[in-house]
Every structure is written in C-alpha cells, then in structure tokens.
Amino acid sequence: MAANFAVNNIRDFEFIIQEWLPTEGVFNYPQFADYYSKDDIKSVLGPILKMCKEVIEPTNDDGENNPISFVDGKVITPKSFGPLFHKLQSEGWGTSNIDNSPDAMVLPEMLYAAVWELIASANPAFMPYVLLTSGAADLIQSYGDEKLKAMFLPKMMDGTWAGTMCLTEPSAGSDVGDILSKAYPTDDPRIFKIKGNKIFITGGDNDFTENIIHLYLARVEGSKPGTGGISLFVVPKYWVNEDGSFEDNDFQTTGVEHKMGLHGSVTASLAAGEEGNCRGWLLGIDPRNNEGKGEGMPQMFQMMNLARMETGHMALSCIINAFANARDNAKERVQGRPFTDPRAGRVAIINHEDIKRTLMMGKAHIEAIRAMMYRLYLAFDQRHRDPDPAVRKAANDLIEMTTPLCKAYPSDEGWWLIGEAIQTYGGYGFCSEYPVGQLATDMKIYSIWEGTNFIQSLDLVGRKMNMKGGSVFAAWVQEMVDFCEANKGNATFTKEFANMDKALNAYKEMLKILGENSKTNPSLIPLYSRRILTATSQLFCGRQILDQGLVADKRAKEVGAEHFDYDFYSGKVATAKYYVRNVVPNVWAVAEIVIDADTSAIDVPTAVFEY
C-alpha cells in the first residue's frame, strides 16, 4: 500500500495561532517570552512540513511493507522506526517538550500540537511510541520522588528509553476495577513484587531503545476491591540498579497482535513475574497506610486524559491527509463532462458538483474539529502557566468539559469521512496502490483507544454535565448562547447564526426532556448518550468555526479579492457556512430523536438478533 503525505501548507495553523486565538498572553509567559512569538509559527512548522515529506513519509511505507513481527520471543520493528524515534527525541520534537522545570526550553502546547499533528499525519503508526513515552514520563514527573525522577526522566526525555501505560488485562478491559495484577511488599517500602498479565499494550516492546518503562496498574495485597484499591507502579523491562546498571526484571513479551491497521506499531501482550522476580516502584501513597485506598486510577487518568486528546488528534491527522490526497487526485483525474454543459470537453473531476461537495465536507469538518481542539490546547497552556488563578480555573473547566468531545467526535466521524475521501477515487480507491485505504484502517482504532467512544459519551452525560452541580456545563452552554446573541446581526452569517440559535434551543430542550424521562427509565441515558455527544460536539464546533468565519470575513474584506490570501480567507468563510448549514442541523435532528424516547432497541429480547 502506497503511503503519501499530501498536506502541503501550514496556513491554517498560522491563522489559528496568529489571527484567531488570543495567544498573546501565552507567548508572554516567562517560559516563552525570550524564545517564541506569534511570528515564529512558520519558522517552526515550515521545516516540520518538509521533514514530514522527505523523512517521515518513507517510514510509513516501511511500516506497511515490513510490519512488526515477533520472532523467538523478540519484537522486530520496521528498521526505519528506531532512527526516526531517536532523531525526533534528540532534536526536541518528542518527550522533552513535557519538561516542566522552570528553565526548560519547550514549545507552547498549541504550537507543539501543530508539530505532532503533521508528524502523525505523515506516519500514524509511529507516533504512539513518542506519545506514550511522553505520557509515562509525565506521570513520573508528577508523582515520582526525586530519586525516581533522576533515575528515569533524563533517559526517557532524550529517547534512550521508551515508556508505556499498562491497564488492560485478559479479564478486564474498560472495567479496569476488575484487574487481577497483584503487588506484594518487599523489605523496601517503595518496591513491590509485581505479578500479572497485560494485553493490548501499545508500544509494549520494541527493539530500538535500551529499556522500556511501564506505568503498570496493580492491586497491593489487602487493598480495597474495585478501582479504589488500585495502585500505579513504575515497572521497567530491565531493572535499573542504583548505579544505573541493568538486570533481568522477569518481565516478558508473550506475543503481538495482528491488526487491521497501524502495522508498524507494536501492540503487545506482557507477562510480569512469571518467576516471581518482577519488581516495580510504587507511585504515591502505599494503600496499606491509606485505609486500603490506592492512588493509581487518579494518577493514570492524568495520562489518559491527555492521551484522549492525542487520540482524537491522531484521528484528525488521518482525516487531513486523506482529504489532501483526495483533493490532489481530483485535480489530476480527468473524467466526465460538466452536468450543466454535457457538450463541453472532459474536465478534472474536482469540477464536478458531488466531488466539490465531498471535498468541502472534508474541509469543513477538518477546520471545525481543529478549531475545537486548538481552543483546548490554548487552555492547556493557560492552565499550566497563567499567573491568574481565575484564568487557570476557567481553562481547567473548559478542558474537563470538552475532552470527551475532542476524543470521540473526530474518531467517530473520521471513519465515514475517510470513506468519502476513498469514494472520490472511484474504483481506484479500493486498490492498495492508493493511500487512502491505509488511512481508513489506521484510524479505526482511535474510536476504541483510551476508553471507547461510548465511555466518552457516558463521561460527558453522566459526569461532565454534572460537575460542580452542573454549573460548569451551564456556563459552557451559556458562552455559546452569548456568542450567538452578540453576533446574530452579522450580515454575512445571518442564516448561520439563526441555525445556531435553533440548534441551541433544541439542545437545551432535549436535555431537559431526557432528564425528566430518565428518572422513570434510566436506560435512556446509555441508549442515547453517543448521539448526544455527537450533537454536543457539533454545537461546540459550530461555535468555533463561526468565530473563525467572522475573523476571516473581516480579513477578506480588508485585503480584497486580488490579494494572495483572499482565497484562504474566503475559503474560511465558506467552510463556516457549510458546517453550520450542513452539519449543525443534525443537532435538532438528534434532539427530536431523544425527545421521542423510542426504546425499541432495548425493549426487544436479545433473541431477535438471531434473525
């Protein structure tokens, strides 16, 4: 299958960071003020774009042509992956960007997100090695003592060692509280013997780093049942002695999965303590000194919440490359004559109405989803570094409220959106010589990773909407109402703001009726939660893309039709109109369905599915 990185410009990133989001405050934070400004976007992202085409794209082909294998108990990865991992880590595009020491030279979160959106688009199978190492290092940085930090962080940040998170077991997937892995005390109160099995561990082994540091969930003997008794341990593949030397840690890879996509990414099964000699360092409080309560799940959720953002963003990365390839193919492929002038000569298919609709649908979704996600990346910078507690609180509320949307919406929509990109190729799209089919199979896992999208929808409806007595959610909705009220008189977007107003009213009525009905039939919540998450995402994306449209409309009028940037700005206006008039109406369609409260899907006996 031929990989092809077809993204050819960074203009939307420049618009987001330089013209749309209020980023001046971020660039003025002490950690960035002497190094970066809004004017540096092109100097940072331009070379990344070039590297993606010239260096990273070939590794994508390598991953497809030489997928990971498991031979004589050892994992073999594509030969190009190790050098790429070390290149990105050593050049500062990887784990070192999480360094939170005051003098660390790191990128703002929103700018770093743009860097790895491009890298993930060029090779989706490669990125988990970097992202999981970063997530594991972040947990050690947050919860480890100074000794653990000194032992592990330098070599994780420079790429000498990799990292993973180990949750899933054969008997416990989403129901993490049922894990069977055990931890037994030793003479050292920090060190426990670990015994258990983990499956579906992305990046769980490789052949290009000296060691792999696993963040491993297990239950200390005697702890509380369920998630409340789980603890988190730093369990290296090779035990690290006080002097930095290695010894065997009784930690084995027992197999790898053969997946429908991401063929260069290892998904491993792992066994800890088969000989009774696996050791790990406890992070946080010993549950034996804490009424049997472990801190593992809250700690792990720090990593998982960031991983949920990254998972949704990787889905977006696949979508953008799929439609860039579809666009290029549509520009080059000549077939058919104009519908309105059958006697005219044959034209490139990009001129046909349905192809233009398909490309606009992709462009509108990409820009709306990206707007949603970068609004949150700005909030990550604010939450981490702003000196004003009120700003940090507002940023945290926005992140908490919107993370399920950023994970689930792109990874749900990406499957059918990439299917539409394949459709533009006609029969060629079904052939492995063309790249979009690979993107479809690569991205499917994202709706499953880091808590399935059904779990994300329950998190939204069951927890996020009720945070702090529902005040955070109420304020989140009110902000959209206020935005629409303030701009409904705009002449360019009269219809669009009317649509948003209609969608918001339908959405509020839907939640009111759902709340009333669910008191008598609680199963309505899981029955409709995924559709509610989709509608919620479309509302929030509509608000963001309309905000971009307002900025772009103003700029288009300022520069005029002869300006080199006019097509970009007018395209922004068009995508805002398309999204709000063709996607946002689904909000009131969902509202009607939820208000109707049809329960036929759950009322029938399971036997009917035999026919």
C-alpha positions in Angstrom: 0.0 0.0 0.0 1.5 3.4 -1.0 1.7 6.0 1.7 1.7 9.6 0.7 1.9 12.7 2.9 -0.1 15.2 0.8 -0.6 18.0 3.3 1.2 20.9 1.5 0.8 24.0 3.7 0.6 25.3 7.2 -1.6 28.3 6.6 -4.5 27.2 8.9 -2.1 26.8 11.8 -0.8 30.3 11.2 -4.4 31.6 11.1 -5.3 29.8 14.3 -2.3 30.9 16.3 -1.6 34.3 14.8 -5.0 35.6 13.9 -7.8 33.8 15.6 -6.9 32.6 19.2 -5.9 35.2 21.8 -2.4 33.8 22.1 -0.5 37.0 23.0 -0.8 36.1 26.7 0.7 32.6 26.1 3.7 34.0 24.2 4.3 36.5 27.0 4.5 33.8 29.7 8.1 33.8 31.2 8.9 30.4 29.8 8.3 31.5 26.2 8.8 35.3 26.1 12.5 35.1 25.3 12.2 32.3 22.8 9.0 32.5 20.8 6.4 34.9 19.4 3.4 34.6 17.1 5.7 35.5 14.2 7.7 32.2 14.7 5.0 29.8 13.5 6.3 29.5 10.0 9.9 29.1 11.1 8.9 26.2 13.4 6.3 24.4 11.3 7.9 25.0 7.8 10.8 22.7 8.5 8.5 20.2 10.1 6.3 20.1 7.0 9.5 19.5 4.9 10.7 16.8 7.3 7.3 15.0 7.1 7.5 14.7 3.4 11.2 13.9 3.0 12.0 11.9 6.2 8.8 10.6 7.8 6.6 9.6 4.9 9.1 6.9 3.8 8.9 5.4 7.3 5.2 5.0 6.8 5.8 2.9 3.7 8.4 0.9 5.7 5.8 0.2 8.4 3.3 -1.1 5.8 5.8 -3.2 3.8 7.7 -4.5 6.9 5.2 -4.7 9.7 6.2 -5.6 13.2 6.8 -9.2 13.9 7.5 -11.5 16.9 10.3 -14.0 16.4 11.9 -16.2 19.1 10.3 -14.1 21.9 11.6 -10.8 20.5 9.8 -8.0 18.8 11.1 -6.7 15.4 10.0 -3.3 14.3 10.4 -1.6 10.9 14.1 -0.7 10.5 13.4 3.0 9.9 11.4 3.5 13.1 14.3 3.4 15.6 16.4 6.0 13.8 13.3 8.2 13.5 12.4 7.8 17.2 16.0 8.9 18.2 16.0 11.7 15.7 12.8 13.3 16.9 13.7 12.8 20.6 17.2 14.1 20.3 16.0 17.2 18.3 13.4 18.2 20.8 10.2 17.2 19.0 9.3 14.5 21.4 9.2 13.7 25.1 11.5 16.6 26.2 8.6 19.0 25.5 6.9 17.9 28.7 9.8 19.1 30.8 8.1 21.3 33.4 11.3 22.7 35.0 11.3 26.5 35.0 14.3 26.8 32.6 13.3 24.1 30.1 13.0 25.4 26.6 9.7 23.9 25.4 7.1 24.8 22.9 3.7 26.2 23.9 1.2 23.4 23.9 -0.8 24.7 21.0 2.3 25.0 18.8 3.6 21.6 19.8 0.2 20.2 18.9 0.6 21.5 15.4 4.1 19.9 15.2 2.8 16.5 16.0 -0.4 16.8 14.0 1.8 17.0 10.9 4.1 14.2 12.1 1.2 11.9 13.0 -0.4 12.6 9.6 2.9 11.5 7.8 3.1 8.3 9.8 0.2 7.4 12.2 1.8 4.1 13.2 4.9 5.8 14.5 3.5 8.5 16.8 2.4 6.2 19.7 6.0 5.4 20.5 6.7 9.0 21.2 3.4 9.9 22.8 3.3 7.0 25.3 6.9 7.7 26.3 5.9 11.3 27.0 2.8 10.3 28.9 4.7 7.8 31.1 7.5 10.4 31.8 4.8 13.0 32.7 3.4 10.7 35.4 6.8 10.1 36.9 7.5 13.8 36.7 4.2 14.5 38.6 4.2 11.7 41.2 7.6 10.3 41.5 10.1 11.2 44.2 13.3 12.9 43.4 15.2 9.6 43.2 12.8 8.2 40.6 12.8 11.3 38.6 16.6 11.3 38.5 16.7 7.6 37.6 14.2 7.6 34.8 13.4 11.1 33.3 16.7 12.0 31.6 16.8 8.9 29.5 13.1 9.0 28.7 13.3 12.6 27.7 16.3 12.1 25.4 14.8 8.9 23.8 17.3 6.4 25.3 14.4 4.7 27.0 10.7 4.4 25.9 7.6 4.2 28.0 4.1 2.8 28.1 0.9 2.6 30.2 -0.3 -0.9 31.1 -4.0 -1.1 32.0 -5.9 -3.8 30.0 -5.9 -7.4 31.1 -7.5 -10.5 29.6 -10.2 -10.4 32.2 -10.6 -6.6 32.4 -10.8 -4.1 29.6 -13.0 -1.0 30.2 -13.9 -2.4 33.6 -10.4 -1.6 35.0 -11.5 -2.2 38.6 -11.5 -6.0 37.8 -7.8 -6.2 37.1 -6.1 -9.2 38.6 -2.5 -8.0 38.6 -1.1 -8.1 42.2 1.7 -6.2 44.0 3.4 -7.7 47.0 5.5 -5.8 49.5 9.3 -6.3 49.9 11.8 -5.2 52.5 12.0 -1.8 50.7 8.7 0.1 51.3 9.0 1.7 47.8 9.5 -1.5 45.9 6.9 -4.2 45.3 6.9 -7.6 43.6 4.6 -7.5 40.6 2.7 -10.4 39.1 0.1 -10.3 36.3 -0.7 -10.2 32.6 -1.5 -7.2 30.4 -2.8 -7.2 26.8 -3.2 -4.7 24.0 -0.3 -2.6 25.3 0.6 -0.2 22.5 4.4 0.3 22.3 4.7 -2.5 24.9 8.0 -3.6 23.4 10.5 -2.5 20.8 14.0 -3.2 19.5 15.3 0.3 19.3 15.5 1.6 23.0 17.7 0.3 25.8 14.8 -0.1 28.2 11.0 0.4 28.3 9.5 1.9 31.4 5.9 0.6 32.0 3.4 2.5 34.2 1.6 -0.5 35.5 -1.7 -0.8 37.3 -1.9 -3.5 40.0 -3.5 -4.1 43.4 -1.5 -4.2 46.6 -2.4 -7.3 48.6 -5.2 -6.4 51.0 -6.3 -3.2 49.2 -9.9 -2.3 48.6 -11.7 -4.0 45.8 -12.6 -2.1 42.6 -10.9 0.9 41.2 -10.4 2.5 44.6 -7.8 -0.1 45.6 -5.6 0.1 42.5 -2.1 1.5 42.7 0.4 2.6 40.0 3.9 1.2 39.7 7.0 2.1 37.6 7.9 -1.3 36.2 10.9 -1.3 33.8 11.5 -4.1 31.3 15.0 -4.3 32.8 15.5 -3.5 36.4 17.6 -0.4 37.0 20.1 -0.6 39.8 21.2 2.3 42.0 24.4 2.6 39.9 22.3 2.7 36.6 23.2 -0.9 35.6 20.6 -3.3 34.3 19.5 -6.7 35.4 16.7 -9.0 34.4 13.3 -8.0 35.8 11.2 -11.1 35.0 9.1 -9.1 32.5 8.4 -10.8 29.2 6.6 -10.1 25.9 4.5 -13.1 25.2 3.1 -12.0 21.8 1.9 -9.3 19.5 -1.4 -8.6 17.9 -2.0 -8.7 14.1 -4.1 -5.6 13.5 -6.2 -4.2 10.6 -4.1 -1.0 10.6 -1.1 0.7 12.2 1.1 -2.2 11.2 4.3 -0.6 12.3 3.0 0.0 15.8 3.6 -2.8 18.4 0.6 -4.0 20.3 1.9 -6.4 22.8 0.9 -9.0 25.4 3.0 -8.8 28.5 3.7 -11.1 31.5 5.1 -9.8 34.8 6.6 -12.0 37.5 6.2 -15.5 35.9 9.3 -16.5 38.0 8.3 -14.3 41.0 11.1 -11.8 40.4 9.4 -8.8 38.8 9.8 -5.6 40.7 8.3 -2.1 40.5 8.4 1.2 42.3 5.1 2.4 43.9 4.0 5.9 42.8 2.2 7.7 45.6 0.8 6.6 48.9 1.0 2.9 50.0 -2.6 1.8 50.3 -1.7 -0.1 53.4 -1.2 3.3 55.0 -4.3 4.8 53.4 -7.2 2.5 54.6 -6.7 0.3 51.5 -7.1 3.1 49.1 -4.8 3.3 46.1 -4.0 6.3 44.0 -3.4 4.5 40.7 -6.6 5.5 38.9 -6.5 9.2 39.6 -2.8 9.2 38.6 -3.4 7.2 35.5 -6.2 9.4 34.5 -3.8 12.3 34.2 -2.1 10.3 31.4 -5.3 9.0 30.0 -7.0 12.4 29.7 -4.0 13.8 27.7 -4.0 10.6 25.7 -7.7 11.1 24.9 -6.9 14.5 23.4 -4.0 12.9 21.5 -6.2 10.0 20.2 -8.8 12.4 18.8 -6.0 14.5 17.3 -4.4 11.5 15.6 -7.8 10.7 14.1 -7.9 14.3 12.8 -4.3 13.8 11.4 -5.6 10.8 9.3 -8.6 12.8 8.1 -6.5 15.7 6.9 -4.1 13.5 4.9 -7.0 11.5 3.4 -8.7 14.7 2.1 -5.4 16.2 0.9 -4.8 13.0 -1.2 -8.4 13.1 -2.4 -8.0 16.7 -3.4 -4.8 16.1 -5.4 -6.3 13.1 -7.1 -9.4 15.1 -8.0 -7.3 17.8 -9.5 -5.4 15.4 -11.7 -8.0 12.9 -12.8 -9.9 13.9 -15.9 -13.3 12.2 -16.4 -16.8 13.2 -17.4 -18.2 16.5 -18.7 -20.0 19.3 -16.8 -23.5 18.3 -15.7 -24.7 21.7 -16.9 -23.0 21.5 -20.3 -22.7 17.9 -21.5 -21.3 19.1 -24.8 -18.3 20.7 -23.3 -14.9 18.9 -23.1 -13.9 16.5 -20.3 -12.8 18.1 -17.1 -10.9 17.2 -13.9 -13.3 15.6 -11.5 -12.7 18.4 -8.9 -15.0 20.5 -11.1 -18.0 18.1 -10.6 -20.6 19.1 -8.1 -20.5 15.9 -5.9 -16.7 15.9 -5.7 -16.7 19.6 -4.7 -19.3 18.8 -2.0 -17.3 15.9 -0.8 -14.1 18.0 -0.5 -16.0 20.8 1.2 -17.5 18.4 3.6 -14.0 17.2 4.5 -12.5 20.7 4.7 -15.4 21.9 6.9 -15.1 19.0 9.3 -11.3 19.3 9.4 -11.3 23.0 10.2 -14.2 22.8 12.7 -12.6 19.9 14.6 -9.2 21.6 14.5 -10.7 24.8 15.8 -12.3 22.9 18.7 -9.1 21.1 19.6 -6.8 24.2 19.4 -9.2 26.1 21.6 -8.4 23.4 24.2 -4.7 23.4 23.5 -4.7 27.1 24.3 -6.5 26.2 27.6 -3.7 23.7 28.4 -1.1 26.4 28.1 -3.3 28.7 30.3 -4.0 26.0 32.9 -0.3 25.2 33.2 1.3 28.6 33.2 -1.0 31.5 33.7 -0.4 33.5 36.9 -4.1 34.4 37.4 -6.0 31.7 39.3 -9.2 32.7 37.7 -7.7 32.1 34.2 -6.3 28.7 35.3 -9.7 27.7 36.7 -11.6 28.7 33.6 -9.1 26.8 31.4 -9.4 23.7 33.6 -13.2 23.8 33.4 -13.0 24.1 29.6 -10.6 21.1 29.4 -12.6 18.9 31.7 -15.8 19.7 29.9 -14.6 19.3 26.3 -12.0 16.5 26.4 -14.7 13.7 25.7 -15.7 15.7 22.6 -12.1 16.0 21.4 -11.5 12.3 21.8 -14.8 10.9 20.4 -16.0 13.3 17.8 -13.0 13.2 15.4 -12.5 9.4 15.9 -16.2 8.7 15.2 -16.6 11.0 12.2 -13.2 10.0 10.7 -14.3 6.5 9.7 -17.1 7.7 7.4 -15.2 10.9 6.3 -12.3 8.9 5.1 -14.7 6.6 3.4 -15.9 9.6 1.5 -12.4 10.5 0.6 -11.9 7.0 -0.8 -15.1 7.5 -2.8 -13.6 10.4 -4.7 -11.1 7.9 -6.3 -13.9 5.7 -7.7 -12.6 2.2 -8.2 -9.0 3.2 -7.7 -9.8 4.0 -4.1 -10.3 0.3 -3.4 -6.8 -0.6 -4.8 -3.9 -0.8 -2.4 -1.6 1.3 -4.7 -3.5 4.3 -3.4 -3.0 5.7 0.1 -6.5 6.5 1.5 -7.4 2.9 2.2 -4.5 2.6 4.6 -5.6 5.8 6.4 -9.0 4.3 7.0 -7.7 1.1 8.6 -5.0 3.1 10.5 -7.6 5.4 12.1 -10.3 3.0 13.1 -8.7 2.1 16.4 -9.0 5.7 17.7 -12.7 5.3 18.5 -11.7 2.4 20.7 -8.5 3.5 22.4 -8.4 5.3 25.7 -11.9 4.5 26.6 -14.4 3.6 23.8 -16.5 6.5 22.5 -19.5 5.1 24.3 -17.5 5.5 27.6 -16.6 9.1 26.5 -20.3 9.7 26.0 -21.2 8.4 29.5 -18.4 10.6 30.9 -20.0 13.6 29.1 -23.6 12.9 30.1 -23.0 11.3 33.5 -20.1 13.3 34.9 -19.1 16.4 32.9 -22.6 17.8 32.6 -23.0 17.4 36.4 -19.6 18.8 37.5 -19.9 21.2 40.4 -23.7 20.8 40.5 -24.0 21.4 36.7 -22.5 24.9 36.9 -19.6 24.2 34.6 -21.8 22.8 31.9 -24.4 25.6 32.3 -21.6 28.2 31.9 -20.2 26.3 28.9 -23.6 26.3 27.1 -24.3 29.9 28.1 -21.0 31.0 26.5 -22.3 29.7 23.2 -25.6 31.4 23.7 -23.9 34.7 24.5 -21.6 34.4 21.4 -24.6 33.9 19.1 -26.5 36.7 20.7 -23.6 39.1 20.3 -23.1 38.2 16.6 -26.6 37.4 15.2 -26.8 40.7 13.5 -23.8 40.0 11.3 -24.9 40.3 7.7 -22.6 37.7 6.3 -23.7 34.9 8.6 -27.4 35.7 9.2 -28.6 32.2 8.3 -25.7 30.6 10.2 -26.5 32.3 13.5 -30.1 31.5 13.1 -29.2 27.8 12.7 -27.0 28.0 15.8 -29.9 29.6 17.8 -32.2 26.9 16.6 -29.7 24.2 17.5 -29.0 25.6 21.0 -32.7 25.8 21.8 -33.3 22.2 20.6 -30.3 21.0 22.5 -31.5 22.6 25.8 -35.0 21.2 25.3 -33.5 17.8 24.6 -31.5 17.7 27.8 -34.5 18.9 29.8 -36.8 16.1 28.5 -34.0 13.5 28.7 -33.5 14.4 32.4 -37.2 14.0 33.1 -37.6 10.8 31.2 -34.5 9.2 32.6 -35.9 9.4 36.1 -38.5 6.8 35.1 -36.3 4.9 32.6 -32.5 5.4 33.4 -31.6 3.2 30.4 -32.4 6.1 28.2 -29.0 7.6 29.2 -26.8 4.9 27.7 -29.2 4.4 24.8 -28.8 8.0 23.6 -25.5 9.2 25.1 -23.4 8.7 21.9 -25.8 10.7 19.8 -25.9 13.4 22.5 -22.1 13.5 22.4 -22.1 13.9 18.7 -24.7 16.7 18.8 -22.8 18.4 21.6 -19.6 18.3 19.6 -21.3 19.7 16.5 -22.6 22.6 18.6 -19.2 23.4 20.0 -17.5 23.0 16.6 -20.2 25.2 15.0 -19.5 27.9 17.6 -15.7 27.8 16.9 -15.9 27.6 13.1 -18.3 30.6 13.1 -15.9 32.6 15.2 -13.2 31.8 12.7 -15.6 32.8 9.9 -16.1 36.2 11.5 -12.3 36.8 11.6 -11.8 35.6 8.1 -14.7 37.6 6.6 -13.3 40.8 8.1 -9.8 40.0 6.8 -11.1 39.1 3.3 -12.8 42.4 3.0 -9.7 44.2 4.2 -7.2 42.6 1.8 -9.6 42.4 -1.3 -10.1 39.9 -4.0 -6.7 40.5 -5.6 -4.7 39.7 -2.5 -2.8 36.4 -2.4 -4.5 35.5 0.9 -8.0 36.2 -0.3 -8.7 32.6 -1.4 -7.7 31.4 2.1 -10.0 33.8 3.9 -12.9 33.3 1.5 -12.5 29.6 2.0 -12.7 30.0 5.7 -16.0 31.9 5.3 -17.3 29.1 3.0 -16.3 26.3 5.5 -18.0 28.1 8.3 -21.2 28.4 6.3 -21.1 24.8 5.1 -20.5 23.4 8.5 -23.2 25.3 10.3 -25.8 24.8 7.5 -25.0 21.2 6.6 -23.7 19.6 9.9 -25.2 21.6 12.8 -28.8 20.8 11.7 -28.1 17.3 13.0 -28.3 18.8 16.5 -32.0 19.4 16.2 -32.5 16.1 14.4 -30.9 14.3 17.4 -33.0 16.4 19.8 -36.1 15.2 18.1 -35.0 11.6 18.4 -34.0 11.8 22.0 -37.3 13.7 22.9 -39.3 10.9 21.1 -37.5 8.5 23.5 -38.1 5.4 21.4 -36.9 2.4 23.3 -37.5 -0.3 20.7 -33.8 -1.1 20.6 -33.6 -2.1 24.2 -37.2 -3.4 24.7 -36.8 -6.4 22.4 -35.4 -9.7 23.8 -31.9 -10.4 22.7 -33.2 -13.5 20.8 -34.4 -11.2 17.9 -30.8 -10.6 16.9 -30.6 -14.3 15.8 -32.8 -13.5 12.7 
